[in-house]
């Protein structure tokens, strides 16, 4: 039986973000299509990066660009966890 290769750092980052931020929105029957589309766009952007780029993207979103700040406010208003709620766990695992 073939043993699965260990997950790459990129795969671990995406799994973490899917569990903590992305999937709750995507699976929610109450999340707006705008939120779901924003999550899908974020996933696409992250997949275009290596692990260092993903980590930089995460921290840039926390610091806040105009786009990320507006989107984070929408997520908060809808009751979903944002990158901000995962800071401590993300830092412990990936930086």
C-alpha positions as CSV (number, residue, x, y, z in Angstrom):
1,X,0.0,0.0,0.0
2,X,1.4,3.4,-1.0
3,X,1.8,5.9,1.7
4,X,0.5,9.4,1.0
5,X,3.1,12.1,0.7
6,X,3.1,14.6,3.6
7,X,1.1,17.7,2.9
8,X,3.1,20.7,1.6
9,X,3.1,23.9,3.6
10,X,0.8,25.4,0.9
11,X,-1.7,22.5,1.4
12,X,-1.6,22.9,5.2
13,X,-2.2,26.7,4.9
14,X,-5.1,26.1,2.6
15,X,-6.6,23.3,4.8
16,X,-6.4,25.6,7.8
17,X,-8.0,28.5,6.0
18,X,-10.7,26.3,4.5
19,X,-11.6,24.9,7.9
20,X,-11.5,28.2,9.8
21,X,-12.6,30.8,7.3
22,X,-13.6,29.6,3.9
23,X,-15.8,26.5,4.3
24,X,-18.2,28.0,6.9
25,X,-19.1,30.7,4.5
26,X,-19.2,28.5,1.4
27,X,-21.4,25.9,3.2
28,X,-23.7,28.4,4.8
29,X,-27.3,28.7,3.4
30,X,-27.4,32.2,4.9
31,X,-24.2,33.6,3.4
32,X,-24.8,36.1,0.6
33,X,-23.6,35.3,-2.9
34,X,-21.3,38.4,-2.5
35,X,-19.6,36.8,0.4
36,X,-19.3,33.4,-1.3
37,X,-17.9,35.0,-4.4
38,X,-15.3,37.0,-2.3
39,X,-14.2,33.8,-0.6
40,X,-13.9,32.0,-4.0
41,X,-11.8,34.9,-5.3
42,X,-9.6,34.8,-2.2
43,X,-9.0,31.0,-2.7
44,X,-8.0,31.6,-6.3
45,X,-5.6,34.3,-5.3
46,X,-4.0,32.2,-2.6
47,X,-3.6,29.2,-4.9
48,X,-1.5,31.3,-7.2
49,X,1.1,31.8,-4.4
50,X,3.8,29.7,-2.7
51,X,3.7,29.3,1.1
52,X,5.6,32.6,1.7
53,X,3.2,34.4,-0.6
54,X,0.2,32.9,1.1
55,X,1.5,34.0,4.5
56,X,2.2,37.5,3.1
57,X,-1.3,37.6,1.7
58,X,-2.7,36.6,5.1
59,X,-0.9,39.3,7.0
60,X,-1.7,42.0,4.3
61,X,-5.3,41.2,4.7
62,X,-5.0,41.6,8.5
63,X,-3.2,44.9,8.2
64,X,-6.0,45.9,5.8
65,X,-6.1,47.0,2.2
66,X,-9.2,49.0,1.2
67,X,-10.7,45.8,-0.3
68,X,-9.8,43.5,2.6
69,X,-11.2,45.9,5.1
70,X,-14.5,46.2,3.4
71,X,-14.8,42.4,2.9
72,X,-13.8,41.7,6.5
73,X,-16.6,44.1,7.6
74,X,-19.1,42.2,5.5
75,X,-17.9,38.9,7.0
76,X,-18.2,40.3,10.6
77,X,-21.7,41.7,9.9
78,X,-22.8,38.2,8.6
79,X,-21.3,36.5,11.8
80,X,-18.4,34.7,10.1
81,X,-14.9,34.3,11.4
82,X,-12.3,36.4,9.5
83,X,-8.6,36.1,9.2
84,X,-8.4,38.3,12.2
85,X,-10.1,35.6,14.4
86,X,-7.4,33.1,13.4
87,X,-4.3,35.2,14.1
88,X,-2.9,33.3,17.1
89,X,-3.4,29.9,15.6
90,X,-2.1,30.9,12.2
91,X,1.0,32.5,13.7
92,X,1.7,29.4,15.8
93,X,1.4,27.1,12.8
94,X,2.8,29.0,9.9
95,X,5.2,31.8,10.9
